[in-house]
Amino acid sequence: MKFRYQPLPWNIVFGVGALQTLPEHMDDLGLRRALVLSTPEQTTQGQEVASLLGARCIGTFDQAIMHVPVTTVVAARELAQQVQADCTVAIGGGSTTGLGKVLALQAGLANIVIPTSYAGSEMTNIWGTTQDGKKTTGRDNQVVPTLTIYDPTLTLSLPPGFAAASGLNAMAQAAVNVASHEINPIVQNMAQEAVRRLVQALPRVLAQPDDIDARSEALYGACLAGSALGTGSTGLHHRLCHTLGGSFNTPHAETHTVLLPHTVAYNAPGARAGTEMLANALGVANAAVGLHELAKQLGAPTSLQEIGIQESDLDRAAAIAVEVVVSNPRPVTEQAVRALLDDAYFGKVPTSHD
């Protein structure tokens, strides 16, 4: 066995009520001037964090949006410079976390993240922005949050339908690091445990939305999934998600949800052992079909039609996805990707087409 494992500089506080410890952790880190980030939909939560911080908060920015447009980054960076912020505090899902990451990269700001969904991006060193219909991504340890506070009570406001899609988004981060050709046993073990936690917790979250134990399990699963992605690999699945999100503005979590069963099926011939491990973690015979059935069970979207893609978009999406070579268990060709997207568009039972 040969592998290399280098953990990221994580700093995590997890637990019910953990949000209330934010001021003391800021003091411990020597941070005094926070710009609080949120989406327009979570302005109220952003204001609540600002109130909790008191004089430590010197401004709020509530215009974070999906896929982190460059124009949004510029506006937030200018405000941060104007108020002389020494850090950002991002409350929300991947949109807000992503903005905080890019500000850390471009402006050198410490970034504190308070997740309210199962996005998991707070555990990775991956950043991304969109401009002119294209998404640019990269990896840099500078974007890893200075502090991440996981408080499961903050996920109670997640509508069950979005909780399902968000949880399956986290599942994708883990799945690509189980059913992989780049095997790292530490990453793979984290990823398998993430899958097990999520597949057990998500049906409970939908059945009893106020079950704080189920919410905690799902959030922990998302944390593990993000950890696996942060120290592991991506591949075709994330390339397709970035293509559809960046060029067609599809919703992030739902895009992962729809594509995951099909990318797992596509890669199965090149990662047979890992795909079998994924099936075992899911508790099913066929990993790709099991993920497809899980999405249906949770009431999550299972076709690209449902999330705004037109059939006429598929040729262009396939062409964009193969513009740059991607490391993947199975060779990536435009024709094969087009067949995958066709299956996903119509919500068909996933198959590898090998």
Secondary structure, DSSP 8 states (H G I E B T S, - for coil): -----------EEESTTGGGGHHHHHHHHT---EEEE--GGGHHHHHHHHHHHGGGEEEEE----TT-BHHHHHHHHHHHHHHT-SEEEEEESHHHHHHHHHHHHHH--EEEEEESSS--GGGS-EEEEEETTEEEEEE-GGGS-SEEEE-GGGGTTS-HHHHHHHHHHHHHHHHTTTS-SS--HHHHHHHHHHHHHHHHHHHHHHH-TT-HHHHHHHHHHHHHHHHHHHHS---HHHHHHHHHHHHH---HHHHHHHHHHHHHHHHGGG-HHHHHHHHHHHTSS-HHHHHHHHHHHTT---SGGGGT--GGGHHHHHHHHTSS----SS---HHHHHHHHHHHHHT-------
